[in-house]
Amino acid sequence: MSVNKIIKRITTNSIRDMKARGEKITMLTAYDYSTARALDEAGIDVLLVGDSAANVFAGYETTLPITLDNMIYHASAVARGTKRALVLADLPFGEYQGTTEDAFKAAVRMMKESGAHALKLEGGVEIIENIKKIIDAGIPVCGHLGLTPQSINKFGTFSVRAQEEAEAEKLKSDAIALQEAGCFAVVLEKIPAALAQDVSSVLVIPTIGIGAGNGCDGQVLVVNDMLGFTKDFKPKFLRQYMNLYGDMVQAASQYAADVKAGNYPNESEQY
């Protein structure tokens, strides 16, 4: 008689325990059910339903246009495809930068309707009261500092952040404030590796880096970038593990040629 293997869900406690014992944390973005199933089977610890869906899924130049309804749609699909990984969902731009009550309502709606296990919010002390309200309601929050894409129009560039001392010091103080507010982790995006390692050593909670060097407690990449599905996007920090775009073009070209030549379907492929 076969016995179904019990799959233990990764939780926010699991993530903190990984840092405590020196185990690196793996995170990738996911936006749909099928991708979530594959990444979950691969053993990825955290699936981030990023507002980067606005870029790689919908074709927008920035993450700003994506809505709460959009994010709930993507997060619910990922949650249905996941048995082990922790599902972390971004709150989109405009849902938590205003009043504490508005941020709380958006967070509750995301958790109730999507099935996500935790939320990620961009920013530091400027939104700390909103973060506290969400955490006090029992919703786990992951912070996000450094290059925060929802603020791209303020920055005006996607270049490395916190290279100057004043910005670096603010980032460190923001990271400590997020920890004190109760965040279970913080993403550090596109900052100097030495700064990221310094912040990681100061914090008790884990840091997840993207373009922030190897001194973080874990790493995250946009899955479309990692698989080579995003054409012509190759920043310094990106390691591509496939050339999915090229493989898809080749496969689709071969399919088209087979159909045109009358070679598909053949006798074994029809009823």
C-alpha positions as CSV (number, residue, x, y, z in Angstrom):
1,M,0.0,0.0,0.0
2,S,1.4,3.4,-1.0
3,V,1.7,6.1,1.6
4,N,1.4,9.7,0.5
5,K,4.5,11.7,1.5
6,I,3.7,14.4,3.9
7,I,5.0,17.8,2.6
8,K,5.9,20.3,5.3
9,R,4.9,23.8,4.4
10,I,7.6,26.5,4.6
11,T,6.5,29.3,7.0
12,T,7.9,32.6,8.2
13,N,9.3,30.7,11.2
14,S,11.0,28.3,8.8
15,I,12.6,31.3,7.0
16,R,13.9,32.8,10.3
17,D,15.2,29.4,11.4
18,M,17.1,29.1,8.1
19,K,19.1,32.2,8.9
20,A,19.7,31.1,12.4
21,R,21.4,27.9,11.2
22,G,23.2,29.5,8.3
23,E,21.1,27.9,5.5
24,K,20.6,30.1,2.4
25,I,17.0,30.9,1.4
26,T,15.8,30.5,-2.1
27,M,13.1,32.7,-3.6
28,L,11.8,33.1,-7.2
29,T,8.9,35.0,-8.6
30,A,5.8,33.2,-9.9
31,Y,2.7,34.5,-11.5
32,D,0.7,31.5,-12.6
33,Y,-0.4,28.0,-11.5
34,S,1.9,25.9,-13.8
35,T,5.0,27.8,-13.0
36,A,4.3,27.7,-9.3
37,R,3.9,23.9,-9.5
38,A,7.3,23.5,-11.2
39,L,9.1,25.8,-8.8
40,D,7.5,24.2,-5.8
41,E,8.5,20.7,-7.0
42,A,12.0,22.1,-7.5
43,G,12.2,22.9,-3.8
44,I,12.2,26.7,-4.0
45,D,11.5,28.0,-0.4
46,V,9.5,31.2,-1.2
47,L,7.5,32.0,-4.3
48,L,7.2,35.8,-4.6
49,V,4.1,36.9,-6.5
50,G,5.8,40.1,-7.5
51,D,4.2,43.3,-8.9
52,S,6.9,42.6,-11.6
53,A,4.0,40.8,-13.3
54,A,3.3,44.3,-14.6
55,N,6.6,44.1,-16.6
56,V,7.1,40.5,-17.6
57,F,3.5,39.3,-17.8
58,A,1.6,42.5,-19.0
59,G,4.4,44.4,-20.8
60,Y,4.3,47.7,-18.8
61,E,7.5,49.7,-18.5
62,T,7.1,50.0,-14.7
63,T,5.3,48.1,-11.9
64,L,2.9,51.1,-11.2
65,P,-0.1,50.1,-13.4
66,I,-0.8,46.7,-11.7
67,T,-3.9,46.7,-9.5
68,L,-4.9,45.0,-6.3
69,D,-7.4,42.9,-8.3
70,N,-4.6,41.9,-10.7
71,M,-2.3,40.9,-7.8
72,I,-5.1,38.8,-6.2
73,Y,-5.6,37.0,-9.5
74,H,-1.9,36.1,-9.8
75,A,-1.4,35.3,-6.2
76,S,-4.4,33.0,-6.0
77,A,-3.2,31.1,-9.1
78,V,0.3,30.6,-7.5
79,A,-1.2,29.6,-4.1
80,R,-3.3,26.9,-5.9
81,G,-0.1,25.5,-7.5
82,T,2.0,25.4,-4.3
83,K,2.2,22.7,-1.6
84,R,5.5,23.4,0.1
85,A,6.7,27.0,-0.6
86,L,5.7,30.0,1.3
87,V,3.7,32.3,-1.0
88,L,4.7,36.0,-0.6
89,A,2.6,38.6,-2.5
90,D,3.4,42.2,-3.2
91,L,0.9,44.9,-2.3
92,P,0.8,47.1,-5.4
93,F,1.5,50.8,-5.6
94,G,-1.1,53.1,-4.1
95,E,-2.6,50.5,-1.7
96,Y,-0.5,51.1,1.3
97,Q,1.3,54.5,1.0
98,G,-1.8,56.5,2.2
99,T,-3.8,56.1,5.3
100,T,-3.2,53.3,7.8
101,E,-6.8,52.2,7.4
102,D,-6.5,51.9,3.6
103,A,-3.3,49.9,3.9
104,F,-4.9,47.6,6.4
105,K,-8.0,47.0,4.2
106,A,-5.8,46.2,1.2
107,A,-3.7,43.8,3.2
108,V,-6.7,42.0,4.6
109,R,-8.3,41.7,1.2
110,M,-5.2,40.3,-0.4
111,M,-4.9,37.7,2.4
112,K,-8.6,36.7,2.3
113,E,-9.0,36.5,-1.4
114,S,-5.6,35.2,-2.7
115,G,-4.5,32.5,-0.2
116,A,-1.0,34.1,0.1
117,H,0.8,33.5,3.3
118,A,2.6,36.9,3.7
119,L,2.9,40.3,2.0
120,K,5.8,42.4,0.8
121,L,5.8,46.2,1.0
122,E,8.3,48.6,-0.3
123,G,9.7,51.4,1.9
124,G,11.1,52.2,5.4
125,V,10.1,54.6,8.2
126,E,7.8,56.5,5.9
127,I,5.3,53.6,6.0
128,I,6.2,52.0,9.3
129,E,2.9,52.8,11.1
130,N,1.0,51.1,8.2
131,I,3.3,48.1,8.5
132,K,2.7,47.9,12.2
133,K,-1.0,47.9,11.8
134,I,-0.9,45.1,9.2
135,I,1.4,43.0,11.4
136,D,-0.6,43.6,14.5
137,A,-3.6,42.1,12.6
138,G,-1.6,38.9,12.3
139,I,-0.4,39.3,8.7
140,P,3.3,38.6,8.2
141,V,5.2,41.3,6.3
142,C,8.5,41.3,4.4
143,G,10.1,44.7,3.9
144,H,11.9,45.9,0.7
145,L,14.7,48.4,0.6
146,G,17.2,49.7,-1.8
147,L,16.0,50.0,-5.4
148,T,12.2,50.0,-4.8
149,P,10.6,49.8,-8.3
150,Q,7.3,51.4,-7.2
151,S,9.4,54.6,-6.6
152,I,11.1,54.5,-9.9
153,N,9.7,57.9,-11.0
154,K,11.2,59.4,-7.8
155,F,14.6,57.8,-8.5
156,G,14.5,58.4,-12.2
157,T,16.9,55.4,-12.8
158,F,17.3,51.7,-12.1
159,S,21.0,52.2,-11.1
160,V,22.5,51.0,-7.9
161,R,21.1,52.6,-4.7
162,A,22.7,53.6,-1.4
163,Q,26.2,54.2,-2.8
164,E,26.5,57.5,-0.9
165,E,27.0,57.4,2.9
166,A,23.8,59.3,3.7
167,E,21.5,56.9,1.8
168,A,23.4,53.9,3.1
169,E,22.9,55.0,6.7
170,K,19.2,55.6,6.0
171,L,18.9,52.1,4.5
172,K,20.4,50.6,7.6
173,S,18.2,52.5,9.9
174,D,15.2,51.6,7.8
175,A,16.1,47.9,8.0
176,I,16.3,48.1,11.8
177,A,13.0,49.9,11.9
178,L,11.4,47.2,9.8
179,Q,12.7,44.5,12.1
180,E,11.5,46.3,15.2
181,A,8.1,46.7,13.6
182,G,7.9,43.0,13.3
183,C,8.8,42.2,9.7
184,F,10.0,38.6,9.3
185,A,12.4,39.4,6.5
186,V,13.6,42.2,4.2
187,V,14.5,42.2,0.5
188,L,17.6,44.3,-0.4
189,E,17.6,45.2,-4.1
190,K,20.5,46.5,-6.1
191,I,22.7,47.9,-3.4
192,P,26.5,47.5,-2.8
193,A,27.4,44.0,-1.7
194,A,29.4,45.3,1.3
195,L,26.4,47.3,2.5
196,A,24.0,44.3,2.1
197,Q,26.4,42.1,4.1
198,D,26.7,44.8,6.8
199,V,22.9,45.0,7.1
200,S,22.5,41.2,7.1
201,S,25.0,40.9,10.0
202,V,23.2,43.5,12.0
203,L,19.7,42.1,11.5
204,V,18.2,39.1,13.3
205,I,15.6,38.6,10.5
206,P,16.8,37.3,7.1
207,T,17.8,39.4,4.2
208,I,17.0,38.4,0.6
209,G,19.2,39.9,-2.0
210,I,18.7,40.8,-5.7
211,G,21.7,42.5,-7.1
212,A,23.0,42.8,-3.6
213,G,25.9,40.3,-3.5
214,N,26.4,37.0,-1.8
215,G,26.3,38.3,1.8
216,C,22.6,38.2,2.1
217,D,20.8,35.3,3.8
218,G,19.0,34.4,0.6
219,Q,18.5,35.3,-3.1
220,V,15.6,36.2,-5.3
221,L,15.3,36.6,-9.1
222,V,12.4,37.2,-11.5
223,V,11.8,33.7,-12.8
224,N,11.3,35.0,-16.4
225,D,14.8,36.5,-16.2
226,M,16.4,33.5,-14.6
227,L,15.0,31.2,-17.3
228,G,16.0,33.5,-20.2
229,F,12.4,34.1,-21.1
230,T,12.8,37.9,-20.9
231,K,14.6,38.9,-24.1
232,D,17.4,41.5,-24.1
233,F,17.5,41.9,-20.3
234,K,20.8,41.0,-18.8
235,P,21.9,43.1,-15.8
236,K,25.1,42.3,-14.1
237,F,23.5,40.4,-11.2
238,L,21.5,38.1,-13.4
239,R,22.5,34.5,-14.0
240,Q,20.5,32.9,-16.8
241,Y,20.0,29.1,-16.3
242,M,18.1,28.6,-19.6
243,N,17.5,30.3,-22.9
244,L,13.7,29.8,-22.8
245,Y,13.0,32.6,-25.3
246,G,15.2,31.1,-27.9
247,D,14.0,27.5,-27.3
248,M,10.3,28.7,-27.6
249,V,11.1,30.5,-30.9
250,Q,12.8,27.4,-32.2
251,A,10.0,25.0,-31.1
252,A,7.2,27.3,-32.5
253,S,9.1,27.6,-35.8
254,Q,9.4,23.8,-36.1
255,Y,5.7,23.4,-35.2
256,A,4.7,25.9,-37.9
257,A,7.0,24.2,-40.5
258,D,5.5,20.8,-39.6
259,V,1.9,22.1,-40.0
260,K,2.7,23.8,-43.3
261,A,4.3,20.7,-44.6
262,G,1.4,18.5,-43.6
263,N,3.6,16.5,-41.2
264,Y,1.6,17.3,-38.1
265,P,-0.4,15.5,-37.0
266,N,0.8,12.1,-38.2
267,E,-1.1,8.8,-38.0
268,S,0.0,8.1,-34.4
269,E,-1.2,11.6,-33.3
270,Q,-4.8,11.3,-34.5
271,Y,-7.8,9.2,-33.4
